[in-house]
Amino acid sequence: MTTTNLDHLAALIASYEQTQAEADKWQKAADVLKARIQAEMGEATEATLAGKPVFTWRNTGQFNAKRFSQDHPDLTTKYTKPVTRDELDVEALKVEQPDLFTAYRSRRFLKA
């Protein structure tokens, strides 16, 4: 792990932390409002305001296999099939080519 000293950016970091806290607060408020609107919409795929569409709530095409499996274990067994596929052996790459492995690792920016 490498580190860098950002003491000279103390004010910027404090502003970032404050802004992030506000963003989190507003995101939670938006999530609550969204849930209320979705509950009111029920099974409808479109909501209107003054006759104009303001929200749509449609299927994405993604199938929720985990929820289906929990709700219908008998059908899950019936419709399960073996699947064979090639996949990259990341663990072997990590051992044999550590620098290359590190160069392609994803990074996330997190507050410590």
N, C-alpha and C positions, 0 to 999 in steps of 0.2 A: 504494500500500500504506500502511496506517496501522499504527502500533505503539502499544503501551501498556506502561508500566513496571510490573512486578509484583515489584519488590524486596521489598516488604513481605510477599509470600507465599512467600518462599524455602523455609521449612519445609514448607509445603503442597505446593509443587512438588517438593521432594525426596521427600516421601511418595508423591506421585503416581508419580514415576519408579520408585521402589522397588516399589510395588504393581504397576505395569504390567510390570516385569521379572519379578516372581513370577507374575503371570497368564500371561505368555508362556511361562514355564517349564512351568507346569502344563498349559497348552493343548497344548504339544508332547507332554507325557507322555500326556495324554488321547488325542491323535491316534494315538500309537503303540499304545495299548491298543485303541482302536477298530479300527485296521487289523488287529490280531491276531484280534479277535473276528470281524470280517467275513471274514477268510481262513478261519477255522474254520467259519463258517457256509456258506461256498461259495455254492451257488445257492439255499439255503434262504431262505425269506422271513420265518421266525420262529425265534427261539431261546428255549428255555425253561430255567428253573432250578428244580429240585424240582417239575417239572410245570407251572410257571406261566410265561407269556410275560414275557420281560425285554427283548427287542429285536425289532424288526421291520426288515426291509430289503427294501423294495418299490420297484417302479418308480414314478416320480413323475409319469409322463405326459409328461415332457419328452423330446424326441428329440435325441440327440447327433449333429447333422448333420455336424459337423466330423470326428468320429471315423469316422462312416459313410463320408464322402467319402474319407478316407485309406485305409480298408479296402476300399472298393468303388468305385474311380473309374469303372469301366465302367457300373455301375448309377446312379451319381451323374449321369453324362451323360444316361442314358436318362430319368431322372426329374426333370431340371431343367427348369423352365419360367420364362419371363419374368414378372416381377411389376412392376406400375406402382402407385405409391402417392404420395400427397401427403405432404410433410413440411415442417416449419417451416424456413425459411431463416435459421438462427441467425447465420450470418456477416453477412448483410445487416442483421439486427436489431442486431447488435453495432456495425456501422458507423453506421447511421442513428439508433439509439436507445440510445446507450451507457449512460445512467443506468438505463433500464429493463432492459437486458441484465444489468447488474451486480446489480440488485435481485433477479433471478431465478436467479443463479448459485448452484450448490450450494457448500457449504462443508464442509471436513473439518478436524478437529482433529488436528494432527500435531505431534510433538515435533521441534523444529528441530535 
